[in-house]
Amino acid sequence: MTSDTSTAGILRRPYLLATVGACALVFLSAFESLAVTTIMPLVSRDLDGATLYALAFAGPLATGVMGMVGAGNWSDRRGPAAPLYASVALFVAGLLIAGTAGSMEVLVLGRLVQGLGGGAMTVALYVLVARVYPPTLHPKIFAAFAASWVIPSLVGPFAAGIVAQLSSWHWVFLGVVGLVVPALLMVVPAVRGMDSEPVTETVPWAFGRMGWAALAALTVLALNLSAEVPGVGGVIAVVALVLAVVAVRPLVPRGTLVARRGLPSVILTRGLASAAFFGAEVYLPYLLTEQYAFTPTFAGLTLTGAALAWAGASALQGRLGSKLADALSVKIGAALVLVAIVLALVTAALALPAAIAIGGWILAGGGMGLMYPRLSVMTLALSTPDNQGFNSAAMSISDSLGGALALAATGLVFAAFTSTNPFAGVFALTAVIAVVGVVIAPRVASRAGASETHDAQPEASLHK
């Protein structure tokens, strides 16, 4: 972009169409996510799928890793246009499969396809931001992405609950398909304009990284299903966890797994935040419907409050800009998520009023709103044009794989504690993850004088 456009706002030319289109796609993903989380307890009961409940959430996160790696590599080769179109098509196909499912197994299959498309779409949008917007506008566009959750958070859970109660949960999936066409129509002009920019260098296909991504996805599926294998389920779970660590190493910047300062810790913190927050959130409506007799409609309002807090905190950090240091924003956010999960834990363990867990989850949403945009900004700031796709994919992979592994683990914990207090067990595990996140969060700040952009490159160059 030329210097005279670098001061334009994200809702002014030449960024208006790109902003509207990208935010529309985020809106689509947000609506689906909140709606499905609301109705899944009802779906599980209707399809007798309690054993696959966690997999219905972890599965799409796992296949999303494959989509992210493929879209990141594809975007580095030819730009994000083609990956974006392909990802939307896969997302719709998954919704159609899930929406017409007559068994929990078919529904999970649809969720796997949906996750593949959703993961690819996330990375394509991040690369689009990197190539269309100047760095000065990155905090605002990521804040706009978070704000795109506001309307879905207001109407998504409530509408999903109403549709499921008055008609059928099938229409919650099928209804989201109707959002795709207007979203895609809005983004097409912006993508076409970006297509005219020449590709400076041809990046080879990273088939090795795609294989590692597939292995990572398979380990998550194996971990989810290990409880169903009598006798050797524990061995399968341990092997799956080890393979997951081995598989993810080539997919993230060097030093991520040991929390090296700077970009590696940024990527790791993203995964820990996702694991703690989403590992707990999918069980909160379940807790409210099973132990507090909430209807799906009102259980979903818990997600509404958290999503609104997420959007509000994200907008706040966008307005504060450099007045709020990136590292401080991340540390505050990690602490808020930990407090919220602890409140959910004591509520489930001591049978306290549901309002305590619900109010606490608003804090969790605020914490995520402070953290997520800053982690995204830091990732792009520590990237070069040659590894924007890799680093964006690495951030999204950490995000999804962290959530997927946490959901797989919480599924095992839930099954193991069924006869006692499974919800307390789930929240205890996610609280431990949140504690680790609080410990790692300060390491997102690089040491004075260190060149973190250089540190981000070695692993990327080895595996592209």
Buried (B, 14 or more C-beta within 10 A) or exposed (E): EEEEBEEBEBEEEEBBBBBBBBBBBBBBBBBBBBBBBBBBBBBBEBBEBBBBBBBBBBBBBBBBBBBBBBBBBBBBBBBBBBBBBBBBBBBBBBBBBBBEBEEBEBBBBBBBBBBBBBBBBBBBBBBBBBBBBBEEBBBBBBBBBBBBBBBBBBBBBBBBBBBBBEEBBBBBBBBBBEBBEEBBEBBBBBBEEBEEEEEEEEBEEBEEBBBBBBBBBBBBBBBBBBBEEEEEBEEBBEBBBEBBEEBBBBBBBBBBEEBBBBBBBBBBBBBBBBBBBBBBBBBBBBBBBBBBEBBBBBBBBBBBBBBBBBBBBBBBBBEEEEEBEBBBBBBBBBBBBBBBBBBBBBBBBEEEEBEBBBBBBBBBBBBBBBBBBBBBBBBBBBBEEBBBBBBBBBBBBBBBBBBBBBBBBBBBBBBEBEEEBBBBBBBBBBBEBBBBBBEBBBBBBBEEEEEBBEBBBEBBEEBB
